[in-house]
Every structure is written in structure tokens, then in C-alpha cells.
Amino acid sequence: MASQMAILNRTRILLRLNQTKFISTFPFLSQESQLAESTVSTQTTPLPPNPASGSPLYHENWRNPNVSQNTTSLAQSLIPLGFLSQTPAKRIQYLSQTLDASALMNHFADLMTQKRWADVKQLFEFWVRSLDKNGKPNKPDVNLYNHYLRANLMIGASAGDLLDLVAQMDDFAIVPNTAAFNFVLKAMHQAKETDAAEKLLERMLQGGTESLPDDESYDLVIGMLFETQKIDAALKYIDVALKSGYKLSMRVFTECVECFVNQGRLDTLVTVIERCKTTNQNRALYPNWNLCNYLADVAMQSDNSKLAFYALEFMAKWIARGENARPPFLLSVDEGLIVSALATAGRTYSSNLLDASWAILKRSLREKKVPSPESYLGKIYAHASFGNLEKAFSTLHEFEAAHGNSINEAEDLFSPFTSLYPLVVACSKKGFETLDSVYYQLENLSRADSPYKSVAALNCIILGCGNIWDIERAYQTFDAISSSFGLTPDIHSYNALIYAFGKLKKTFEASRVFEHMLSLGVKPNAKSYSLLVDTHLINRDQKAALSVIDEMVTAGFIPSKETLKKVRRRCIREMDYECDDQVGSLAKKFSIRMGTENRRGMLFDLDYGTQYAS
């Protein structure tokens, strides 16, 4: 065992002595690094750039040995070297040196979209001081310069500053066009420089074709003139604009309507509207809805039928616009306004206003309900004033069909003394000729296939006969109600006959009609008693008139102030002071203020003799 351990120890010692080894079999081969043999080319390959340096060449192919000689790599880069790290002023200055006119126009579009007006102004000023690729100063055209003017306007430059800039366009051999002057007009509009704007517009009119005013020019100047109440000057330029074929804006047209209405120059406004309608560009102009209503109201109060017609026409456009909109908004004209329009049409004899009023009323109601009685009466009045009795009685027929069953209101709605009295006046305008013509027409209509029979129409004829003192025709017409037409006379029929008898001082016959009416069970109204009182007063019988008033009070009616004044006047003239006291007691009982009749008394006491005072 001891001998084996000794052998192992000697072996380890030998291994330590033999640890030195050689790479090759040539023990004297040098292992030091040596330079490579020189090639034909003496150019060296550079190291790749440091990624942390931010060099734009980092993303290029740096293995290319000729990269230092490649001059197109920088030009192909989208962003120039160090451009993003520059200040805005230097960046704009750099752009002014690299952009041509078309590129500058496109860059202006981007800046204006972002509303960077200060950058537009500064870039243009740098650009005109720079040289182009040919080494010549950059020369803007009129469009580029207009962008510069607009930038100055948006920054807040005054009208004087803009005029100076427009004058500097001569330095670039640029002729100012309409757009350039419009920027100046906008600055004047903001500063309310009306006189200067008017002078500039005259300069534009006297200039060349490039600087003639356009729609915007006239709108700016006319709007300023209306704001300063210079109506005549505004009217002058409106005339020029319309003759030149330009279109007025809705804003200017609205201001025009408001100004003329406030000044009361309605006829002038009608002239402006008519001129606008002669051109295709301005035919569709109309003010807002509220102004249309106000315009119609003012026109009707002034009995200006043309202006009222145009106001209703504007409303019709609004109604059509609302119906065609999605979602629709439905507009309706107030029926009271239509009634006023119908009355205006009757007073001014305007058939156009009548037709327009009724058409708009029908469109506003949209067939959901019938027109009101006042609308029908207004239409009857208009036709009667025109003398068109055929349409008047046709409207009466529609009126009876729509409201004939209104029991509580029928007594007043179809009374020839009140609501239908315009029709009575039209029937008796030419005497018995018109009355007979109307009667025969009604008689023929009663025998037609669709017969039309109307007691209200016949009552108008009876009262019309009474107006011309023709008692025979009145009585025959009253008798024909039942005999020829097969109808029953109503209270208005009896009242009309009483009126006809009373006008001819036939008190007895009038009283007989009243008694006959009572015997048939027809209840008299206040008008029946008032007509009977008038019949007695015509015969100077104030006591009989007072007795009728007593019966009237007993029946539950209150005498009118007009009736009591008529009785009192007759009592004074007949010197019947007892009856006068009774009239006073009646007036006191019903709280009626009679007033005095000094003026009538003075006329009554005048001496109408032919002898002069000596």
C-alpha cells in the first residue's frame, strides 16, 4: 500500500513539468499582429455613427464606403437637418428661402386652416425679401398678396393700415382686385367708418374691371349705411347693385325692411321689393318670420295693400319652407291678422290681397278646422266692396254651411243690420236694378240641381229695398220667402220689414208687423224694439216711443244709449219735459251717461231767416 502511494506522487510531479504546449509544430512562428498588405485604393471605410448623436445619416446604409460622397441623402430627407430644433422665427425664415410661389400658397392654406395669421404675415414678409432659385427677388401675385391682406385684417389691422398695404401693391406691379378692396371694407365695417367706406366704393366703381364691386362689397357698404340711418345713400347703392345683377344678402334685405318700416317709408319699401322681384337672383329674398308679421301689421294699419300682399307672400314662403324641411316645422298665420288683411283688401279694393289672404288662411288651417265667422264676414265685405255680388253670396253660402248651426251666435252672425250690412249696401248701390238682379239669381239657384236657398240672403234684399224707400219690393220679397222659396222668415226678416215701413212713416203697418210676429211666436230682439221706437219718433210721437221702451225693459232688454238720446232729442224739440224726465230716469236706472248736446242745440237754435240784423 505504501509503495503504491509513492508511485502516484512521482507521476503528479512529472505531469507538472510537462505542461508547456505549442500552437504549431513550428516553435519559432511569431504570434504578434501585423498590418495588412496595402491595396490599390487608399480610401478607408468609416466607422458607423454613434446612435446617440441623433445624426440623420444613422438610418442610411453606413456600410456604403462612398456615403461621405453621397450628396442626395440630405435632400431626400423630409425634414431638414436641425429644422425642428429651430425657433419659429428661424423656421419661417428658412421656409421663405426654400418655398416657391405655388408651395407658399399651399403652405398658406395650412396656416389659415389653423388660424395662424401672424405666421402668414411674417412668412410673407420674409418671402418677398428672399431670392428665388434664379437669384431674383420673389414676386407675389395678387392672390398671394390678398392672403397677406387677410392675415393683417384678422390680426386687427386698421383700415388705414390696410389701405397703405394696398397702395404698396404698386411696388410689386400688382393691380388691386375686388377681393383686396373688400378686406379694407371689412376693416371699415368693423370700425364703423361709413363715409370712408362710401368713398372707397365710389373708387371701386370708377376703377377698372378688376376692382368693380361685387355682392360682398355692396352688402358691407349698404349695411353700414342702414346702421347710420343714411337711407337715401343706401337706396342709391341698392339700385346700382340690382341694375348690375348682383344679389343682396338676406341680412341686408332684412335691415332694409326694418329701416324703411321704422322710418314709415312704406311706398319706397314696396319699390325696393318690386325691383328685387324683377331679378332672378333676388326673387327669393324674404325677411324673418317675426318681421313678416310686423310688416303685415304696419302695412294694414296704413292701408298699404301692396306691402300687405308682399308680407303675406313672404309668410307663404316660410310656410312652404317649414313643410319641406326634415323634420318639418309647421308655421301658421294668426287668423286675426288674416281678418285684418281681408278688411284692408275691402277698403283698398285689392283683389290680389283678398286672394292671398284666403289662400294663406286655408294653408295655415291645413283642413283641420273651418275658418272663423269673422274670416267669412271679412271675405264677404271684400267682395261686396268690389261689387262682385256673385262671389259675395257664394261666400255667404259657405258661411252658412260652416256656421249655420251655431244657434247661440246665428242671430248676430247673419243679421243684415250688422254683420251682413256691407252686402246690403252693395245690393242697393244701383237701386232696384241691382236688387232685382240679385233676387232673380237667388231664385234661379233655388231651382238648380243642388238648390241654394238662404233666408239671410233674402233678408239683405228686403233691407236693401228699405234703404231705397221701395216698400213694395220689400214686402214682395218678404212674402216670397215662404211662397217662392219655401222658407220661414226669421227675426231679421221681420225687422227688415219694420224698418222699411218705418222709413216711410208707416207706423201703423210697422206696428202690425210687430204684432203679427208676436202672434206667430217669434220672439223679438232688442233690434225689433229699437226699430219700432224709431218708427214712432219719425212721426214725432215720443210718448209712444217711451211706451215701446217700457215694453222693451219688461221683455228683459236694455235700451241702448243711442235710442235714449234719440228720444230725449225729440222730447226737447217737442218741449215735452215730462217725457224728458222719464228718459233721464231710464238712463240713471241703467247707468247710461247721456252727455250733453250743446253743439246740436246751437244748430237747432239758429235763426235761419233771410233778414240781416240791422
SVG drawing of the C-alpha trace seen along z (x, -y; Angstrom):
<svg xmlns="http://www.w3.org/2000/svg" viewBox="-152 -148 164 150">
<polyline fill="none" stroke="black" stroke-width="0.4" points="0.0,0.0 2.8,-2.4 4.6,-1.5 1.6,-2.4 1.2,-5.8 4.8,-6.7 4.4,-5.8 1.4,-8.2 3.2,-11.1 6.0,-10.7 3.6,-10.7 2.0,-14.0 5.4,-15.7 6.1,-14.7 2.8,-16.0 3.6,-19.5 6.9,-19.6 5.4,-18.8 2.5,-21.4 4.2,-23.7 2.5,-23.3 2.9,-24.9 0.2,-26.0 2.0,-24.7 4.9,-22.4 7.0,-25.4 8.3,-26.6 9.7,-29.9 6.4,-31.2 5.7,-34.8 2.2,-35.4 2.2,-39.3 -0.4,-41.2 0.8,-42.6 -0.6,-45.3 -2.5,-44.0 -0.9,-44.4 -1.8,-47.7 -4.4,-47.6 -4.7,-49.7 -7.3,-52.1 -6.2,-54.3 -9.7,-55.2 -10.7,-54.0 -14.1,-52.7 -15.5,-54.8 -17.0,-53.5 -20.7,-53.6 -22.1,-56.8 -22.9,-56.9 -26.6,-56.2 -26.8,-58.7 -25.6,-61.6 -29.0,-62.0 -27.4,-62.1 -29.8,-61.9 -27.3,-59.5 -27.8,-56.9 -30.7,-55.3 -28.7,-55.3 -26.7,-52.3 -23.5,-53.1 -21.7,-50.1 -21.6,-52.0 -18.0,-53.2 -19.0,-56.1 -21.6,-57.5 -19.5,-60.6 -19.6,-61.5 -23.4,-60.9 -24.9,-64.4 -28.5,-63.4 -29.2,-61.7 -29.9,-65.0 -32.1,-66.3 -34.2,-63.1 -34.9,-63.7 -38.5,-65.0 -37.3,-67.3 -34.1,-69.3 -31.2,-68.9 -32.0,-70.7 -35.3,-72.2 -37.3,-71.0 -34.9,-72.4 -35.0,-75.9 -37.1,-78.8 -40.3,-79.7 -38.8,-82.9 -35.8,-81.0 -38.1,-78.3 -40.3,-80.8 -37.1,-82.5 -35.9,-79.1 -39.2,-78.4 -39.2,-81.8 -35.9,-80.8 -36.9,-77.4 -40.6,-77.8 -41.6,-79.0 -44.9,-80.8 -47.1,-77.7 -45.6,-76.0 -46.1,-79.2 -49.7,-79.3 -50.2,-75.7 -48.4,-76.4 -50.7,-79.5 -53.7,-77.2 -52.4,-75.0 -51.6,-78.0 -55.0,-79.6 -56.7,-76.4 -55.0,-76.5 -55.8,-80.3 -52.1,-81.1 -52.5,-84.6 -49.3,-86.0 -47.2,-83.3 -48.9,-84.0 -48.0,-87.7 -44.4,-87.0 -43.7,-84.3 -45.0,-86.6 -42.8,-89.5 -39.7,-87.2 -40.6,-85.6 -40.8,-88.9 -37.3,-89.8 -35.8,-86.5 -34.5,-85.4 -35.8,-82.7 -33.9,-79.8 -32.7,-82.2 -31.3,-84.7 -34.1,-87.2 -36.4,-88.7 -39.6,-86.8 -42.5,-88.5 -46.0,-87.7 -49.2,-87.6 -52.5,-89.2 -53.7,-86.1 -50.7,-85.8 -50.9,-89.4 -54.6,-89.0 -53.7,-86.3 -51.3,-88.8 -54.1,-91.4 -56.4,-88.9 -53.8,-88.0 -53.4,-91.6 -57.2,-92.0 -57.6,-89.0 -54.7,-90.2 -56.6,-93.5 -55.0,-96.0 -56.9,-99.2 -58.5,-100.3 -55.7,-102.9 -53.0,-100.2 -54.8,-98.0 -55.1,-101.0 -51.3,-101.5 -50.7,-97.8 -53.0,-98.1 -51.0,-101.1 -47.8,-99.0 -49.1,-96.6 -47.8,-99.0 -44.3,-98.2 -44.8,-94.6 -46.6,-95.7 -49.9,-94.2 -53.2,-95.7 -55.6,-95.5 -58.7,-93.5 -62.1,-93.4 -61.1,-91.0 -58.3,-93.3 -60.6,-96.2 -63.2,-94.0 -60.7,-93.4 -60.4,-97.1 -64.2,-97.5 -64.4,-94.8 -62.0,-96.7 -64.1,-99.9 -67.2,-98.0 -65.6,-96.9 -64.6,-100.4 -68.0,-101.9 -66.2,-104.2 -69.2,-104.8 -68.0,-107.8 -64.7,-106.2 -66.4,-103.0 -68.7,-105.0 -65.7,-106.8 -63.9,-103.6 -66.9,-102.1 -67.1,-105.0 -63.4,-104.5 -64.1,-100.9 -66.9,-101.9 -64.6,-104.3 -61.7,-101.8 -61.0,-99.1 -62.9,-95.8 -60.6,-94.0 -61.8,-96.2 -65.5,-96.6 -67.6,-95.9 -69.2,-92.5 -72.0,-91.2 -69.9,-91.4 -68.8,-95.0 -72.4,-96.2 -73.5,-94.3 -70.8,-95.8 -71.4,-99.4 -75.3,-99.2 -75.3,-97.5 -73.2,-100.4 -75.5,-103.0 -78.6,-101.4 -77.0,-101.3 -76.2,-105.0 -79.8,-105.8 -78.4,-107.0 -81.4,-105.6 -81.1,-107.6 -77.5,-106.7 -78.3,-103.0 -81.2,-103.1 -78.8,-104.5 -76.4,-101.6 -79.2,-99.1 -80.4,-100.4 -76.9,-100.2 -76.4,-96.6 -79.7,-95.4 -79.0,-97.0 -75.6,-95.4 -77.2,-92.0 -75.8,-91.4 -77.6,-89.6 -78.4,-91.2 -77.8,-89.1 -80.6,-88.1 -79.1,-90.2 -79.0,-93.4 -82.5,-92.8 -83.8,-92.4 -82.0,-95.6 -83.6,-97.3 -87.1,-96.2 -86.6,-97.2 -85.2,-100.6 -87.9,-101.6 -90.7,-100.4 -89.3,-102.3 -89.0,-105.4 -92.5,-105.0 -91.4,-104.9 -93.6,-102.1 -94.0,-103.1 -90.3,-103.2 -90.1,-99.7 -92.6,-98.5 -90.5,-99.9 -87.4,-98.1 -89.3,-94.8 -90.6,-95.1 -87.1,-95.8 -85.8,-92.7 -88.6,-90.6 -87.5,-91.7 -84.2,-89.9 -83.8,-86.1 -81.0,-86.4 -83.1,-88.4 -86.6,-87.0 -86.2,-84.5 -85.4,-87.1 -87.7,-87.4 -87.2,-88.6 -87.5,-86.5 -90.9,-85.3 -91.4,-87.9 -90.5,-90.7 -93.0,-89.4 -95.8,-89.6 -94.8,-93.1 -94.5,-94.2 -98.0,-93.0 -99.4,-94.7 -97.9,-98.0 -99.0,-97.8 -102.6,-97.1 -102.7,-99.9 -101.5,-102.2 -103.9,-100.6 -101.0,-99.8 -102.4,-96.8 -99.3,-96.1 -97.0,-95.9 -99.5,-93.8 -99.6,-91.4 -95.8,-91.1 -95.8,-90.5 -98.3,-87.6 -96.2,-86.3 -93.1,-86.2 -95.2,-84.3 -96.2,-81.8 -92.6,-81.1 -91.8,-80.5 -94.8,-78.1 -93.6,-76.2 -90.0,-76.1 -91.2,-74.6 -93.3,-72.0 -90.4,-70.9 -87.9,-70.7 -86.9,-67.4 -88.1,-67.2 -90.8,-69.7 -91.7,-72.7 -95.3,-73.9 -95.9,-77.6 -99.4,-79.2 -100.5,-82.8 -102.7,-84.2 -106.3,-84.3 -106.8,-87.7 -104.1,-89.0 -105.9,-87.4 -109.2,-89.2 -107.3,-92.5 -105.9,-91.7 -109.4,-90.9 -110.7,-94.2 -107.7,-96.0 -108.5,-94.4 -112.0,-95.6 -111.0,-99.2 -108.3,-99.4 -110.2,-97.3 -107.3,-94.9 -108.3,-91.5 -104.8,-90.3 -104.6,-90.8 -108.0,-89.1 -107.0,-86.0 -103.6,-85.8 -105.2,-86.2 -107.7,-83.5 -105.1,-81.1 -102.7,-81.6 -105.6,-81.1 -106.6,-77.8 -102.9,-76.7 -102.5,-77.7 -105.6,-75.8 -104.5,-72.7 -108.1,-71.5 -108.2,-70.6 -110.9,-73.2 -113.1,-75.7 -112.3,-79.4 -113.9,-81.6 -117.1,-83.6 -115.0,-86.8 -112.9,-85.5 -116.0,-84.7 -117.5,-88.1 -114.3,-89.8 -114.3,-88.0 -118.0,-88.9 -117.1,-92.5 -114.3,-92.5 -116.3,-91.0 -119.2,-93.4 -116.9,-96.4 -115.6,-95.2 -119.2,-94.9 -118.7,-91.2 -122.1,-90.1 -121.9,-86.6 -118.8,-85.7 -120.1,-87.6 -123.3,-85.4 -121.2,-82.3 -119.1,-83.1 -122.3,-83.6 -123.4,-80.1 -120.1,-78.7 -120.5,-80.7 -124.0,-79.3 -122.7,-75.7 -119.9,-76.2 -121.6,-78.1 -125.3,-77.9 -125.9,-75.6 -124.4,-78.0 -127.7,-78.6 -126.3,-81.0 -124.5,-83.1 -126.7,-82.8 -128.8,-85.8 -125.8,-88.2 -123.8,-86.3 -126.5,-86.6 -128.0,-89.9 -128.4,-92.2 -128.2,-95.2 -124.7,-94.4 -122.5,-91.6 -124.1,-91.4 -124.7,-95.1 -121.9,-95.6 -123.7,-93.1 -126.9,-95.1 -125.2,-98.3 -123.7,-96.5 -127.2,-95.2 -128.8,-98.6 -125.9,-100.5 -127.6,-100.8 -131.1,-100.9 -133.8,-98.4 -131.6,-97.3 -129.1,-95.5 -131.8,-94.3 -133.8,-92.7 -130.7,-91.1 -129.7,-89.5 -133.3,-88.3 -133.5,-86.6 -130.2,-85.0 -131.2,-83.6 -134.5,-82.4 -132.6,-80.5 -130.2,-79.0 -133.2,-77.7 -134.3,-75.7 -130.8,-74.3 -129.8,-70.6 -128.2,-71.4 -130.6,-74.1 -129.3,-77.0 -131.9,-78.7 -130.9,-81.3 -133.1,-83.4 -130.1,-85.6 -129.6,-86.5 -133.3,-87.4 -133.1,-89.5 -130.3,-91.5 -132.6,-92.2 -135.5,-93.3 -133.3,-95.7 -131.8,-96.9 -135.3,-97.7 -135.9,-99.6 -132.8,-101.7 -134.1,-102.9 -137.6,-103.5 -139.2,-100.8 -141.7,-99.2 -143.4,-97.3 -140.3,-95.3 -139.5,-94.8 -143.0,-93.4 -142.9,-91.1 -139.5,-89.8 -140.7,-89.1 -143.7,-87.3 -141.6,-85.3 -139.6,-83.8 -142.4,-81.4 -144.3,-81.4 -141.5,-81.0 -138.6,-79.7 -140.4,-77.5 -138.6,-79.0 -139.7,-80.5 -139.0,-84.2 -136.8,-84.7 -136.5,-87.6 -134.3,-89.5 -136.9,-89.2 -139.5,-90.9 -137.0,-93.5 -136.1,-94.4 -139.8,-94.8 -140.4,-97.0 -137.5,-99.1 -138.9,-99.5 -142.3,-100.6 -140.9,-102.9 -138.7,-104.7 -141.8,-105.8 -143.6,-106.9 -146.0,-103.9 -146.1,-103.5 -149.4,-101.6 -148.1,-99.0 -144.9,-98.6 -146.8,-98.0 -149.0,-95.5 -145.8,-93.6 -144.6,-93.6 -147.9,-92.3 -148.0,-89.6 -144.6,-88.5 -145.6,-88.1 -148.7,-86.2 -146.6,-83.6 -144.5,-83.0 -141.4,-84.7 -139.5,-86.3 -138.5,-89.9 -134.9,-91.0 -133.5,-94.4 -133.3,-95.5 -137.0,-94.9 -137.9,-97.3 -135.3,-99.8 -136.8,-99.9 -140.3,-100.3 -139.1,-103.2 -137.5,-104.9 -140.8,-104.4 -142.7,-106.4 -140.0,-109.1 -140.2,-109.7 -143.9,-110.6 -142.9,-112.8 -144.6,-110.6 -142.2,-110.5 -144.8,-109.1 -145.5,-106.0 -141.7,-105.6 -141.4,-105.6 -144.2,-103.1 -142.3,-100.8 -139.1,-101.3 -141.1,-100.2 -142.2,-97.1 -138.6,-96.5 -137.5,-96.7 -140.3,-94.4 -139.2,-91.9 -135.7,-91.9 -133.8,-94.1 -131.8,-97.2 -132.3,-100.2 -129.1,-101.5 -127.6,-104.9 -128.3,-105.9 -132.0,-105.1 -132.4,-107.1 -130.6,-110.1 -133.0,-110.0 -136.0,-110.0 -134.5,-112.8 -133.8,-114.9 -137.4,-114.6 -138.7,-115.4 -136.6,-118.6 -137.7,-119.7 -141.3,-119.0 -140.8,-120.7 -142.1,-117.6 -140.1,-117.9 -142.1,-115.2 -141.1,-112.6 -137.6,-114.0 -137.5,-113.3 -138.6,-109.7 -135.7,-109.4 -133.4,-110.7 -134.7,-108.2 -134.2,-105.3 -130.6,-106.4 -129.9,-106.7 -131.5,-103.3 -129.3,-101.5 -126.1,-103.7 -126.0,-105.2 -124.1,-108.5 -126.1,-110.6 -123.8,-113.6 -124.8,-116.9 -125.8,-118.0 -124.6,-121.6 -123.5,-121.6 -126.8,-120.1 -128.6,-122.6 -126.7,-125.5 -127.6,-124.3 -131.2,-123.8 -131.5,-127.4 -130.0,-129.1 -132.2,-131.7 -132.5,-130.6 -134.3,-133.7 -133.3,-135.7 -133.3,-139.1 -130.0,-140.5 -129.6,-142.2 -129.7,-146.0"/>
</svg>
